[in-house]
Amino acid sequence: MRGASNESLARAQEALASAAVTEGLGAELFAVARLLDGTGSLRRALTDPARSRDQRGALVQQLFGGKISAQAQEILTVAVAGRWVSGRDLGNALDQLGVEAEVAYADGRRKLDDVEDELFRLERIVASERGLSDKLSDRNIPVAARQELLAGLLRGKADAVTVRLAERAVDGRGRGFAASLRSYQVAAAARRSASIATVRVATDLSEADRTRLSAALARQYGREIQLNVIVDPKVVGGVRVDIGDEVIDGTIAARLDEAQRRIAG
């Protein structure tokens, strides 16, 4: 999102931050986002700059009053009061707010670490099981059926927030399942003012090694670092760390590549 849309999203995020988040808020915001995705006339009406913000707010009351919670309606009213570069930006913003509401609800129950870990583990399980990955990404299978497949695998084994976010990732809003899960992990880390470091090693790290690496990265970046460790047999010694767009490659393979470049140069 750009310019005015970012400013409008920021105001809606402030409204969400000031709310006492209840369990159903995220699901309500997801539902409104889906409705806007499928209803162009509603999307245009709620983002029409020719209507005053009061008129757009009145339209929210007319269409959603009594059908969604007071919390969800307040956030939606703040959102439509802003200016959006594209009507679809509003749906994207509500989807993002839904994720943030789920993360806030988990945090309020002291389950945020569990949700982060479960999302990461689910991402790795789906990546390693081709049949499951194919089914979850097969658009010939209805979204509801794919969501039920995933919910059946997670029910009783993961936090309810993890299950809802995983179901939402199946829908994806133009992103793949894995990319959606990673974005949810980033949102969870951001809730703690942390960053995620994806660490690839040939053999798993001990708890002591994880603690030392996390502390070293925290000192380097000046913020808390959440480690997601991936055991990758293709890594030949050392460790590779990805944090956002930055890569710290301390593997033997990387060192050999660097040595070869120096020799060639």
C-alpha positions as CSV (number, residue, x, y, z in Angstrom):
1,M,0.0,0.0,0.0
2,R,1.1,3.5,-0.7
3,G,0.9,7.1,0.6
4,A,-2.7,7.9,1.7
5,S,-3.5,4.2,2.1
6,N,-0.6,3.7,4.5
7,E,-1.7,6.7,6.6
8,S,-5.3,5.3,6.7
9,L,-4.0,1.9,7.7
10,A,-1.9,3.5,10.5
11,R,-5.0,5.2,11.9
12,A,-6.9,1.9,11.9
13,Q,-4.0,0.2,13.6
14,E,-4.1,2.8,16.3
15,A,-7.8,2.1,16.8
16,L,-7.0,-1.6,17.1
17,A,-4.2,-1.0,19.5
18,S,-6.5,0.9,21.8
19,A,-9.2,-1.8,21.8
20,A,-9.5,-4.7,24.2
21,V,-9.2,-7.4,21.6
22,T,-11.7,-10.3,21.9
23,E,-11.4,-13.7,20.3
24,G,-13.8,-13.1,17.4
25,L,-12.4,-9.8,16.2
26,G,-9.9,-11.1,13.8
27,A,-12.4,-13.4,12.2
28,E,-14.8,-10.6,11.8
29,L,-12.2,-8.4,10.0
30,F,-11.3,-11.3,7.8
31,A,-14.9,-11.7,6.9
32,V,-15.4,-8.1,6.0
33,A,-12.2,-8.2,3.9
34,R,-13.6,-11.2,1.9
35,L,-16.9,-9.4,1.4
36,L,-15.2,-6.4,0.0
37,D,-13.1,-8.6,-2.3
38,G,-16.2,-10.1,-3.8
39,T,-18.4,-7.0,-3.9
40,G,-17.0,-4.2,-6.1
41,S,-19.9,-1.9,-5.6
42,L,-19.5,-2.0,-1.8
43,R,-15.8,-1.6,-2.1
44,R,-16.2,1.5,-4.2
45,A,-18.9,3.0,-2.0
46,L,-16.8,2.7,1.2
47,T,-13.7,4.3,-0.5
48,D,-15.5,6.9,-2.6
49,P,-13.7,10.2,-2.1
50,A,-16.8,12.1,-3.3
51,R,-18.6,10.9,-0.1
52,S,-17.7,12.6,3.2
53,R,-16.1,10.5,5.9
54,D,-19.4,11.0,7.9
55,Q,-21.3,9.6,4.9
56,R,-19.0,6.6,4.7
57,G,-19.3,6.0,8.4
58,A,-23.1,6.1,8.2
59,L,-22.9,3.5,5.4
60,V,-20.9,1.3,7.7
61,Q,-23.6,1.7,10.4
62,Q,-26.4,1.0,7.9
63,L,-24.8,-2.2,6.4
64,F,-22.9,-3.7,9.4
65,G,-24.7,-2.3,12.5
66,G,-25.8,-5.3,14.6
67,K,-24.1,-7.7,12.3
68,I,-20.6,-7.4,13.6
69,S,-19.3,-6.5,17.0
70,A,-19.0,-2.9,18.2
71,Q,-15.2,-3.4,18.2
72,A,-15.1,-4.5,14.5
73,Q,-17.5,-1.8,13.5
74,E,-15.4,0.9,15.2
75,I,-12.2,-0.2,13.4
76,L,-14.1,-0.4,10.1
77,T,-15.5,3.1,10.6
78,V,-12.0,4.4,11.3
79,A,-10.7,2.6,8.2
80,V,-13.3,4.0,5.8
81,A,-12.8,7.5,7.2
82,G,-9.4,7.5,5.6
83,R,-8.3,7.9,1.9
84,W,-7.4,4.8,-0.1
85,V,-5.4,4.9,-3.3
86,S,-7.3,1.8,-4.5
87,G,-10.5,0.3,-3.3
88,R,-8.7,-3.0,-2.9
89,D,-6.3,-1.4,-0.5
90,L,-9.1,-1.3,2.1
91,G,-9.7,-5.0,1.9
92,N,-5.9,-5.6,2.1
93,A,-5.8,-3.4,5.2
94,L,-8.7,-5.1,6.9
95,D,-7.0,-8.5,6.3
96,Q,-3.8,-7.2,7.8
97,L,-5.8,-5.8,10.8
98,G,-7.4,-9.2,11.2
99,V,-4.0,-10.8,11.5
100,E,-2.9,-8.2,14.0
101,A,-6.1,-8.7,16.0
102,E,-5.4,-12.5,16.2
103,V,-1.8,-11.8,17.2
104,A,-3.0,-9.4,19.9
105,Y,-5.5,-11.9,21.2
106,A,-2.7,-14.5,21.5
107,D,-0.5,-12.0,23.2
108,G,-3.2,-11.1,25.7
109,R,-3.4,-14.8,26.7
110,R,0.4,-15.2,26.9
111,K,0.3,-17.6,23.9
112,L,2.2,-15.5,21.4
113,D,5.4,-17.6,21.6
114,D,3.4,-20.8,21.1
115,V,1.6,-19.4,18.1
116,E,4.8,-18.2,16.5
117,D,6.4,-21.6,17.0
118,E,3.3,-23.5,15.7
119,L,3.2,-21.4,12.6
120,F,6.9,-22.0,11.9
121,R,6.5,-25.8,12.5
122,L,3.4,-25.9,10.3
123,E,5.3,-24.1,7.5
124,R,8.1,-26.7,7.7
125,I,5.7,-29.7,7.8
126,V,3.8,-28.5,4.7
127,A,7.1,-27.8,2.9
128,S,8.3,-31.4,3.6
129,E,5.0,-33.2,2.6
130,R,4.4,-32.7,-1.1
131,G,1.0,-34.3,-1.1
132,L,-0.3,-32.0,1.6
133,S,1.3,-28.9,0.0
134,D,-0.3,-29.8,-3.4
135,K,-3.8,-30.2,-1.8
136,L,-3.6,-26.9,0.1
137,S,-2.6,-25.0,-3.1
138,D,-4.9,-26.8,-5.5
139,R,-7.5,-24.1,-6.6
140,N,-9.7,-26.8,-8.1
141,I,-10.5,-27.8,-4.5
142,P,-12.9,-25.3,-2.8
143,V,-11.2,-23.1,-0.2
144,A,-13.6,-24.3,2.5
145,A,-12.6,-27.9,1.9
146,R,-8.9,-27.1,2.0
147,Q,-9.4,-25.1,5.2
148,E,-11.3,-28.0,6.8
149,L,-8.4,-30.4,5.8
150,L,-6.0,-28.1,7.6
151,A,-8.2,-27.5,10.6
152,G,-8.6,-31.3,11.0
153,L,-4.9,-31.8,11.1
154,L,-4.4,-29.0,13.7
155,R,-7.5,-29.3,15.9
156,G,-6.5,-30.3,19.4
157,K,-2.8,-29.9,18.6
158,A,-2.4,-26.2,18.1
159,D,-3.7,-23.0,19.6
160,A,-7.0,-21.7,18.2
161,V,-5.3,-18.6,16.9
162,T,-2.8,-20.8,14.9
163,V,-5.7,-22.7,13.4
164,R,-7.6,-19.6,12.3
165,L,-4.4,-18.0,10.8
166,A,-3.6,-21.3,9.0
167,E,-7.1,-21.4,7.6
168,R,-6.7,-17.8,6.4
169,A,-3.4,-18.7,4.8
170,V,-5.2,-21.2,2.6
171,D,-7.1,-18.3,1.1
172,G,-3.9,-16.3,0.7
173,R,-5.1,-13.1,-0.9
174,G,-2.7,-13.7,-3.9
175,R,0.1,-15.1,-1.8
176,G,1.1,-18.7,-1.4
177,F,0.4,-20.7,1.8
178,A,4.0,-20.6,3.0
179,A,4.4,-16.9,2.2
180,S,1.2,-16.1,4.2
181,L,2.4,-18.1,7.2
182,R,5.8,-16.3,7.1
183,S,4.0,-12.9,7.1
184,Y,2.0,-14.0,10.1
185,Q,5.2,-14.9,11.9
186,V,6.6,-11.5,11.1
187,A,3.4,-9.9,12.5
188,A,3.8,-11.9,15.7
189,A,7.4,-10.9,16.1
190,A,6.5,-7.3,15.4
191,R,4.1,-7.5,18.3
192,R,7.1,-8.0,20.6
193,S,9.2,-5.5,18.7
194,A,11.3,-8.4,17.5
195,S,12.7,-9.6,14.2
196,I,12.7,-13.1,12.8
197,A,16.0,-14.8,11.9
198,T,15.8,-17.9,9.7
199,V,18.8,-20.0,10.5
200,R,20.0,-22.8,8.3
201,V,22.4,-25.4,9.7
202,A,23.5,-28.9,8.8
203,T,22.7,-30.2,12.3
204,D,20.3,-28.8,14.9
205,L,21.6,-26.3,17.4
206,S,21.6,-27.0,21.1
207,E,19.6,-24.7,23.4
208,A,22.9,-23.1,24.5
209,D,23.9,-22.4,20.9
210,R,20.5,-20.9,20.1
211,T,20.7,-18.7,23.2
212,R,24.2,-17.5,22.2
213,L,23.3,-16.8,18.6
214,S,20.1,-15.0,19.5
215,A,21.9,-12.8,22.0
216,A,24.7,-12.0,19.4
217,L,22.1,-11.1,16.8
218,A,20.2,-9.0,19.3
219,R,23.3,-7.0,20.1
220,Q,24.1,-6.5,16.4
221,Y,20.6,-5.4,15.4
222,G,19.5,-3.7,18.6
223,R,16.3,-5.6,19.1
224,E,15.0,-9.0,20.2
225,I,15.6,-11.8,17.6
226,Q,13.3,-14.8,17.2
227,L,15.2,-17.8,15.7
228,N,13.6,-20.1,13.3
229,V,16.1,-22.9,12.8
230,I,15.9,-25.1,9.7
231,V,18.1,-28.2,9.5
232,D,19.3,-28.4,5.9
233,P,21.7,-31.2,4.9
234,K,22.8,-29.1,1.9
235,V,24.5,-26.7,4.3
236,V,28.1,-27.8,4.6
237,G,29.4,-26.6,7.9
238,G,28.8,-23.2,9.5
239,V,25.5,-21.4,9.6
240,R,23.4,-19.1,7.2
241,V,21.2,-16.5,8.8
242,D,18.5,-14.5,6.9
243,I,17.0,-11.5,8.6
244,G,14.6,-9.6,6.4
245,D,16.6,-8.7,3.3
246,E,20.0,-9.2,5.0
247,V,22.0,-12.5,4.7
248,I,24.8,-13.6,7.0
249,D,26.4,-16.6,5.3
250,G,29.0,-18.3,7.4
251,T,28.8,-21.7,5.7
252,I,31.8,-23.5,4.3
253,A,30.3,-23.4,0.8
254,A,30.0,-19.6,1.0
255,R,33.6,-19.3,2.1
256,L,34.8,-21.5,-0.8
257,D,32.7,-19.5,-3.3
258,E,34.3,-16.3,-1.9
259,A,37.8,-17.8,-2.2
260,Q,37.1,-18.9,-5.8
261,R,36.0,-15.3,-6.7
262,R,39.1,-13.9,-5.2
263,I,41.3,-16.3,-7.1
264,A,39.4,-15.6,-10.4
265,G,39.7,-11.9,-9.8
